């Protein structure tokens, strides 16, 4: 596989080093603690996310780094790197206390119930911010001009609010800006001229009066007014009743236009802009799938209607597609990428050849203008995350044999990527959301190999400037220090998935943990010292079903995958072999496609490691 390295120019590296030195000089610890105190005090927390996690009575080193939604520069240092409080139901105005987090580079307050104006002095409050997400709130007023002084900004998301007035033209001076969205507001006037041409029309969708490239030219409004004058002159001599009829017709037509706009699927203007593009073929890897064109995908997804979205994540948005013959597929629109079409085609040629029982088959792809579309086999039972956690009243809880089958199959798929695939692939984003289930609940890993197709600001190699660490709760602790993805990082993430399977808990907000516990699922499990405590961590619905020994052994394997030292973690081949041994009595065995790798080690090694650690703990 062609390895596309996200190498930064020397100037960017020097800027990063300079920023690091500057932040290192800023005051941390006391001011950062005070910062989070003020944030907590200024926001209403109806669901108790902050009240249950943000305990300021703890005075140990780095204690605020264990707060929900807080990333630190170093786990033992109370200096805040990112604040991520998305979708917590928080209420109140923008928390000005954040200005005391003087080393902050990322702020995400999206999908809450915040209101009022965005502070006019926001560039003073967030001096070094690289990512700012205030989307899906109730902020009103105008976009502050001072945002143009946040010169380190890579990503600015203000969509789905009630912001009004013009977009400051000065924002076009933000030379590092790669992602920008103000869709679904009440904005008017000309849009800024950004140096990054990849910021398209969908970034401005559903605003009443925006114009200018990439939208319609602003002079269109002038033409409209001229037309109005001509029409007015033509009807100037008509009687009052005729004017009344005209007014009635005008309002009727306006209602039709507004209704038509409201019926437009939110956020699919990018797809409608491609309607005129003809003859784009979908390159297919599977002969069993009928040949198709991009227009067939448009029709199958109802122009990529939002009602057909079945999932979204760091790599893009997935849609359900139903062809004319009834065939159901999954179609993914990738996030915007800076890679060339040649690089994209090279990656697709390789990924299309990667075939394994426990990987979601990539059936084909196409390139339509700047859009990159992937076509996958449909997975009717959705994600493991939804099947495991989103259980409605009356739904059947997933039984142990099925959980074990999924764990073994997913381990087989990831081990194949690590040890058998040529070249080997590091996934870098393993979670229960990227493990899909087919009609027989056979697990299939998705999104493998896509990390290289993402923008540099979205990869783990640039966490310093972007503050993105993937799904919270799955990321190996060494990522924050080294910023480098490794196979042992995948093992850590997969270990978290195994913990989800055996405990039934989510990666964050552990329900069984003590009320004063501040950490995530991995931290909760690793602090349990006795066998009785570990057994109590197992999902109660699984205990007493005749598999208690298997459950405990499964939990120990998962626990060894998430140890803090990467060198002490097993390889994925070892994990797979141990899980497969547990599942022998269920006849899960299949003709194995994984060759014994020379660097995988012996499965007995992990058993010895487990025993040695238990002896050490007992002493």
Helices and strands as residue ranges (DSSP letters): H 10-25, H 30-42, E 44-45, H 49-53, G 63-66, E 70-74, E 77-84, E 90-93, G 96-100, E 106-108, E 113-117, H 122-125, E 131-133, E 138-141, G 145-149, E 155-157, E 162-165, G 169-173, E 179-181, E 186-190, G 201-204, E 209-211, H 219-234, H 240-263, H 269-272, E 283-284, H 294-300, G 306-308, E 309-312, E 316-322, E 328-334, H 341-351, E 362-368, E 371-377, H 384-389, H 400-415, I 416-420, E 435-437, E 443-445, G 451-453, G 456-458, G 460-462, H 463-466, H 479-482, H 487-503, H 521-526, H 531-537, H 548-561, G 566-568, H 572-582, G 584-586, H 603-618
